[in-house]
């Protein structure tokens, strides 16, 4: 599994997202789950947003090893770290 965080750097939520990502990485430390962070304004981030039909940022995806979505959150209300961990470690 992996967690992908898509964001837009010039959004009003960017500074709080940085802190959230740090806590997320700490919460998943020692597990086999990777955390990837990508700007939706890059080619890679834009491709991810397009593949998974993401239009609201930030977006947090928990992806299975085959690339299918385990869960997805979009918008400024971040889910609880434990909720993400529950899906990522399932």
Secondary structure, DSSP 8 states (H G I E B T S, - for coil): -EEEEEE-TTSTTHHHHHHHHHHHHHHHTTSS-EEEEEETTSHHHHHHHHHTT--SSSEEEEE-TTS-EEEEEESSS---HHHHHHHHT-
